[in-house]
Amino acid sequence: MGRPRTPLLDRRRIGAAALKLADEQGALSIPALARSLGVAPSALYYHVTGRDEIIALMREELILTSDLSPDPSQPWDRALEDWARSYRDAFAAHPGAVPLLAVAPLAEPFMHAMYERVAGLLLDAGFAGEHVLPLVTALESFVLGSALDLVAPSVMLSGVDREAAPRLSAVLDQGSAGGGRAERAFELGLRALLTGFRALLGEPPPRDAAAPAEPEAAR
C-alpha cells in the first residue's frame, strides 16, 4: 500500500483532539490522546515534545476558533467587557480544559500578542503600569471561574437548615428566583469589577450601569 495522501497527524489535529479529550475526561495523558487519534504514543512525538506542548496546542486551538482580541477602537471599558465575555464563552465551550490551561505557563507568542493588546488598552486608558497585570489577573480569574460555573449544578448550596441559617435561606430563595443563576452572577460580578477599575481612574460609572442584564436563557 502507498503512503496516505494526507498525514494522519498534524499539530492542529493534535490540539483539537486534546481539547475534546479534556472535555470528555477532565484530564489529559499521552496514551489516551494517542488512542483517541488512532495512533501509537510514539507517533505524537514526531510533532510535539511532550505534554506541555500539547497543552500549548490546546490553547492555540482555542484562540484560533474564538475571537479573543480586544477592540482598540472601543472605549477601554467596553473593549475589556467584550473581551471578558468572549473569553468566558471560549472557555465555557471546553470546561474540562480550564484546569489544564489555567495553570500552564503562557509561553506562546500568540498569547503574548493578545496580552500586549490588553496591556496597551489599559495603559492608554491611563492605568498605572503596576496595576495592569493585577487587573488582568483579577479579570481572568473571574472569567475562568464563571466559565466553570456555567457547567456547575444550578444549586450549589443544599440542605441548609432554615432555623440555623435564616438569612442564608432567604438569599438562596431570592437568588434562585427566575433561574439563570450563573448568568446573573457573571453580569453582576463583571459590572462590579469594571466599576472598581473605573474607580482607579477616578471615572464615574456609565449612565446605563443600572441592574445587571437579564440572562437570555435560564439555567
Solvent accessible surface area in square Angstrom, and as a share of the most:
residue,aa,sasa,rsa
1,M,248,1.11
2,G,70,0.67
3,R,230,0.84
4,P,89,0.56
5,R,244,0.89
6,T,99,0.58
7,P,94,0.59
8,L,118,0.59
9,L,8,0.04
10,D,58,0.30
11,R,104,0.38
12,R,124,0.45
13,R,104,0.38
14,I,0,0.00
15,G,1,0.01
16,A,42,0.32
17,A,18,0.14
18,A,0,0.00
19,L,5,0.02
20,K,126,0.53
21,L,8,0.04
22,A,0,0.00
23,D,51,0.27
24,E,112,0.50
25,Q,115,0.51
26,G,49,0.47
27,A,53,0.41
28,L,9,0.05
29,S,47,0.30
30,I,22,0.11
31,P,67,0.42
32,A,10,0.07
33,L,0,0.00
34,A,0,0.00
35,R,174,0.63
36,S,68,0.44
37,L,24,0.12
38,G,67,0.64
39,V,26,0.15
40,A,56,0.44
41,P,58,0.36
42,S,75,0.49
43,A,26,0.20
44,L,0,0.00
45,Y,113,0.43
46,Y,189,0.72
47,H,60,0.27
48,V,4,0.03
49,T,120,0.70
50,G,15,0.15
51,R,101,0.37
52,D,114,0.59
53,E,40,0.18
54,I,1,0.00
55,I,8,0.04
56,A,21,0.16
57,L,7,0.04
58,M,0,0.00
59,R,8,0.03
60,E,58,0.26
61,E,18,0.08
62,L,4,0.02
63,I,38,0.19
64,L,101,0.50
65,T,82,0.48
66,S,36,0.23
67,D,109,0.57
68,L,8,0.04
69,S,52,0.34
70,P,6,0.03
71,D,65,0.33
72,P,111,0.70
73,S,98,0.63
74,Q,65,0.29
75,P,86,0.54
76,W,27,0.09
77,D,25,0.13
78,R,113,0.41
79,A,0,0.00
80,L,2,0.01
81,E,38,0.17
82,D,62,0.32
83,W,5,0.02
84,A,0,0.00
85,R,72,0.26
86,S,33,0.21
87,Y,13,0.05
88,R,16,0.06
89,D,83,0.43
90,A,8,0.07
91,F,12,0.05
92,A,22,0.17
93,A,66,0.51
94,H,43,0.19
95,P,33,0.21
96,G,14,0.13
97,A,0,0.00
98,V,4,0.02
99,P,78,0.49
100,L,23,0.12
101,L,6,0.03
102,A,52,0.41
103,V,125,0.72
104,A,20,0.16
105,P,110,0.69
106,L,73,0.36
107,A,76,0.59
108,E,16,0.07
109,P,105,0.66
110,F,56,0.23
111,M,5,0.02
112,H,96,0.43
113,A,43,0.33
114,M,4,0.02
115,Y,44,0.17
116,E,121,0.54
117,R,103,0.38
118,V,1,0.00
119,A,28,0.22
120,G,24,0.23
121,L,18,0.09
122,L,1,0.01
123,L,90,0.45
124,D,129,0.67
125,A,31,0.24
126,G,52,0.50
127,F,9,0.04
128,A,42,0.33
129,G,51,0.49
130,E,130,0.58
131,H,70,0.31
132,V,15,0.09
133,L,133,0.66
134,P,76,0.48
135,L,15,0.07
136,V,11,0.06
137,T,71,0.41
138,A,44,0.34
139,L,1,0.00
140,E,27,0.12
141,S,70,0.45
142,F,49,0.21
143,V,1,0.01
144,L,32,0.16
145,G,38,0.37
146,S,12,0.08
147,A,0,0.00
148,L,72,0.36
149,D,33,0.17
150,L,42,0.21
151,V,88,0.50
152,A,24,0.19
153,P,88,0.55
154,S,59,0.38
155,V,87,0.50
156,M,123,0.55
157,L,92,0.46
158,S,93,0.60
159,G,84,0.81
160,V,44,0.25
161,D,85,0.44
162,R,141,0.52
163,E,164,0.74
164,A,84,0.65
165,A,28,0.22
166,P,81,0.51
167,R,209,0.76
168,L,68,0.34
169,S,6,0.04
170,A,45,0.35
171,V,83,0.48
172,L,54,0.27
173,D,68,0.35
174,Q,125,0.56
175,G,31,0.30
176,S,67,0.43
177,A,67,0.52
178,G,76,0.73
179,G,22,0.21
180,G,0,0.00
181,R,62,0.23
182,A,3,0.02
183,E,38,0.17
184,R,65,0.24
185,A,51,0.39
186,F,2,0.01
187,E,20,0.09
188,L,95,0.47
189,G,19,0.18
190,L,3,0.01
191,R,78,0.28
192,A,63,0.49
193,L,42,0.21
194,L,5,0.03
195,T,54,0.32
196,G,35,0.34
197,F,10,0.04
198,R,18,0.07
199,A,69,0.53
200,L,94,0.47
201,L,48,0.24
202,G,67,0.64
203,E,67,0.30
204,P,108,0.68
205,P,80,0.50
206,P,51,0.32
207,R,253,0.92
208,D,111,0.57
209,A,33,0.25
210,A,72,0.56
211,A,83,0.64
212,P,42,0.27
213,A,62,0.48
214,E,141,0.63
215,P,29,0.18
216,E,184,0.83
217,A,72,0.56
218,A,72,0.56
219,R,88,0.32
